[in-house]
Amino acid sequence: MRRLFIMDQKDYDNNWKRYKRPSVRGIIIKNNKVAMVYSRKFDYYKFPGGGIENNEDHITTLKRELSEETGLTVSGTSVTEYASVLRIQKSRFEEKDIFEQENFYYLCDVLSDTDQQTLDEYEADEGFVLEYVSAEYAISVNRTHDHFDYDKYLIERESKVLESLVKDGLL
């Protein structure tokens, strides 16, 4: 899979312990709008998806995460690689840890519009909702609204991926 870019904050010591958390993200496009998870609490948009657990393969993780966060059912035969983004920075949770996350983005179609979300506690606390929005709108919200010191690197990563989708003529 091609890598779009690397977000390396270089705010860590290379001798620190490295915590790797690979993740998958779904790109669902319908009527020139993209399915995004909106956080009501922190006012930002992100691609649905999450961390790979227990040696799951990417497609299994993608299906599970999109179902949990959005209630959408991914058509497994529709999944196509788009690109990845590598993020490296000092951990927000552990002193002297490096957080390294390769985010794998996949284009996919869905079989059903919506079932019930099954959100984790933090996702429910953030008020995650599924919205189909234009890339321009999501980028504008992500770059101009106050996110109350929420994870600015995650928010910028999603904006840059949206810009890449527009540049590639997908949105």
TORGUDREN-759279 format. One line per field, with one value per residue (C-alpha): x, y, z; residue in one letter; residue number from 1. Coordinates in pm, 1 decimal, m for minus. Example, Ala and Ser with C-alpha at 12.3 -4.5 7.8 and 13.67 -1.06 7.14 Angstrom:
// residues 2
X = c(1230.0, 1367.0)
Y = c(m450.0, m106.0)
Z = c(780.0, 714.0)
resn = c(a, s)
resi = c(1, 2)
// end
This chain:
// residues 171
X = c(0.0, 137.0, 207.9, 54.7, 269.2, 436.3, 340.2, 645.4, 636.9, 996.8, 897.0, 1042.7, 1370.8, 1445.1, 1556.4, 1204.9, 979.7, 776.2, 404.8, 265.6, m107.6, m191.1, m539.1, m772.5, m1002.7, m1293.7, m1358.1, m1721.8, m1827.2, m2191.5, m2320.0, m1983.9, m2001.2, m1795.5, m1911.0, m1742.3, m1776.7, m1852.8, m1759.4, m2027.5, m1813.5, m1493.0, m1643.8, m1432.0, m1468.8, m1276.2, m1290.2, m1462.9, m1225.2, m996.1, m725.6, m642.0, m702.9, m572.4, m393.4, m710.6, m660.9, m731.5, m1065.1, m1204.0, m1101.6, m1249.5, m1585.2, m1594.8, m1491.8, m1727.8, m2016.2, m1939.3, m1883.2, m2141.5, m2382.4, m2280.5, m2214.8, m1913.7, m1929.1, m1609.8, m1579.1, m1577.6, m1274.8, m981.7, m654.9, m620.2, m313.6, m156.0, m40.0, 228.2, 199.0, 482.6, 487.2, 539.8, 260.2, m21.3, m77.1, 259.7, 573.4, 876.2, 675.6, 662.7, 321.4, 350.5, 36.5, 16.6, m332.4, m445.0, m721.1, m954.2, m1217.9, m1532.4, m1903.6, m2170.2, m2451.7, m2691.3, m2738.5, m2748.1, m2793.4, m2734.0, m2401.8, m2217.5, m1986.9, m1708.2, m1739.4, m1508.3, m1687.0, m2025.9, m1880.9, m1762.2, m2109.6, m1999.5, m2255.4, m2235.1, m2266.3, m2222.7, m2046.7, m1847.6, m1471.0, m1455.9, m1699.3, m1519.5, m1181.7, m1323.3, m1467.2, m1145.1, m923.1, m1129.2, m1334.2, m1221.4, m1158.5, m1081.8, m721.5, m831.7, m581.0, m487.2, m263.9, m549.5, m771.9, m505.7, m431.1, m794.3, m799.6, m489.5, m636.9, m955.1, m741.2, m566.4, m900.9, m1004.5, m669.9, m707.0, m1053.2, m1239.9, m1437.0)
Y = c(0.0, 342.5, 582.1, 928.0, 1097.5, 1066.1, 1278.5, 1260.5, 1510.6, 1428.1, 1510.6, 1193.8, 1019.9, 730.1, 521.7, 521.0, 217.4, 215.2, 136.2, 37.6, 59.5, m13.5, 95.1, 73.6, 347.8, 319.7, 558.8, 534.7, 773.3, 825.5, 1105.6, 1285.7, 1295.6, 1089.9, 899.8, 1054.9, 1010.3, 1344.4, 1408.6, 1630.0, 1684.9, 1800.8, 1922.5, 1733.6, 1478.9, 1153.4, 850.4, 555.2, 286.6, 182.1, m40.9, m390.4, m636.2, m985.2, m1026.3, m959.4, m908.7, m561.5, m646.1, m812.1, m508.1, m271.2, m451.5, m466.9, m105.8, 41.7, m162.0, m49.4, 320.4, 376.8, 82.7, 33.0, m312.2, m321.8, m527.6, m734.1, m770.5, m391.5, m316.5, m159.2, m24.6, 352.7, 455.6, 467.5, 741.6, 685.9, 886.6, 898.4, 1106.0, 1107.3, 913.0, 1121.8, 859.1, 711.7, 901.8, 802.3, 603.3, 659.1, 618.9, 482.7, 431.3, 321.7, 408.5, 199.6, 363.5, 150.0, 250.0, 41.8, 14.6, m74.3, m330.4, m155.1, 207.9, 186.8, m58.2, 16.0, 166.6, m16.6, 254.6, 216.8, 429.6, 704.5, 704.9, 742.7, 1017.6, 1203.8, 1169.5, 992.9, 1016.2, 916.1, 1200.7, 1213.4, 1544.2, 1710.6, 1693.5, 2072.8, 2099.8, 1840.1, 2004.3, 2345.5, 2221.8, 2038.0, 2336.4, 2632.4, 2518.7, 2499.1, 2135.4, 2210.2, 2084.5, 1747.3, 1545.3, 1804.3, 1557.7, 1310.5, 1592.8, 1724.9, 1372.5, 1328.7, 1669.1, 1582.5, 1247.0, 1426.1, 1666.9, 1370.3, 1213.3, 1540.4, 1571.0, 1211.9, 1292.8, 1058.8, 1341.2)
Z = c(0.0, m88.6, 195.7, 159.2, 421.6, 761.2, 1060.4, 1286.3, 1570.6, 1673.1, 2030.7, 2181.6, 2253.9, 2016.3, 2316.3, 2462.8, 2438.2, 2114.5, 2133.1, 1791.5, 1725.4, 1358.6, 1253.6, 956.4, 825.7, 584.5, 297.8, 189.3, m86.6, m182.4, m409.6, m392.3, m11.8, 228.8, 535.7, 838.7, 1211.6, 1374.2, 1737.1, 1891.7, 2200.9, 2025.8, 1695.2, 1439.9, 1159.7, 1123.7, 900.2, 1070.2, 1183.4, 1462.4, 1596.0, 1481.8, 1766.9, 1836.9, 1503.7, 1302.0, 931.7, 794.4, 630.1, 944.1, 1149.9, 893.3, 896.5, 1278.1, 1334.9, 1075.2, 1212.4, 1569.7, 1495.7, 1223.6, 1205.8, 841.1, 695.0, 463.3, 144.3, 170.5, m204.7, m249.8, m30.3, m217.4, m77.9, m89.6, 112.1, 456.7, 690.3, 953.8, 1273.6, 1530.7, 1848.7, 2222.9, 2387.7, 2531.0, 2800.1, 2905.0, 3000.8, 2793.4, 2537.3, 2162.9, 2000.3, 1646.6, 1441.1, 1080.1, 954.2, 656.8, 450.5, 237.8, m14.7, 37.3, m29.0, 224.5, 205.7, 440.0, 526.8, 903.2, 1182.2, 1548.9, 1655.6, 1934.0, 2063.1, 2315.8, 2629.8, 2497.3, 2158.3, 2327.2, 2549.8, 2238.8, 2086.0, 1766.9, 1486.1, 1121.0, 870.7, 493.2, 423.9, 149.9, 185.4, 184.7, 475.8, 690.2, 620.6, 709.4, 1040.3, 1125.1, 1051.1, 1172.2, 1472.3, 1834.5, 1931.4, 2296.6, 2279.7, 2145.8, 1940.0, 1674.6, 1488.1, 1437.0, 1312.6, 1073.3, 946.3, 845.3, 672.9, 470.7, 364.0, 253.7, 49.1, m110.6, m206.8, m370.5, m551.9, m675.9, m815.6, m580.5, m413.0)
resn = c(m, r, r, l, f, i, m, d, q, k, d, y, d, n, n, w, k, r, y, k, r, p, s, v, r, g, i, i, i, k, n, n, k, v, a, m, v, y, s, r, k, f, d, y, y, k, f, p, g, g, g, i, e, n, n, e, d, h, i, t, t, l, k, r, e, l, s, e, e, t, g, l, t, v, s, g, t, s, v, t, e, y, a, s, v, l, r, i, q, k, s, r, f, e, e, k, d, i, f, e, q, e, n, f, y, y, l, c, d, v, l, s, d, t, d, q, q, t, l, d, e, y, e, a, d, e, g, f, v, l, e, y, v, s, a, e, y, a, i, s, v, n, r, t, h, d, h, f, d, y, d, k, y, l, i, e, r, e, s, k, v, l, e, s, l, v, k, d, g, l, l)
resi = c(1, 2, 3, 4, 5, 6, 7, 8, 9, 10, 11, 12, 13, 14, 15, 16, 17, 18, 19, 20, 21, 22, 23, 24, 25, 26, 27, 28, 29, 30, 31, 32, 33, 34, 35, 36, 37, 38, 39, 40, 41, 42, 43, 44, 45, 46, 47, 48, 49, 50, 51, 52, 53, 54, 55, 56, 57, 58, 59, 60, 61, 62, 63, 64, 65, 66, 67, 68, 69, 70, 71, 72, 73, 74, 75, 76, 77, 78, 79, 80, 81, 82, 83, 84, 85, 86, 87, 88, 89, 90, 91, 92, 93, 94, 95, 96, 97, 98, 99, 100, 101, 102, 103, 104, 105, 106, 107, 108, 109, 110, 111, 112, 113, 114, 115, 116, 117, 118, 119, 120, 121, 122, 123, 124, 125, 126, 127, 128, 129, 130, 131, 132, 133, 134, 135, 136, 137, 138, 139, 140, 141, 142, 143, 144, 145, 146, 147, 148, 149, 150, 151, 152, 153, 154, 155, 156, 157, 158, 159, 160, 161, 162, 163, 164, 165, 166, 167, 168, 169, 170, 171)
// end
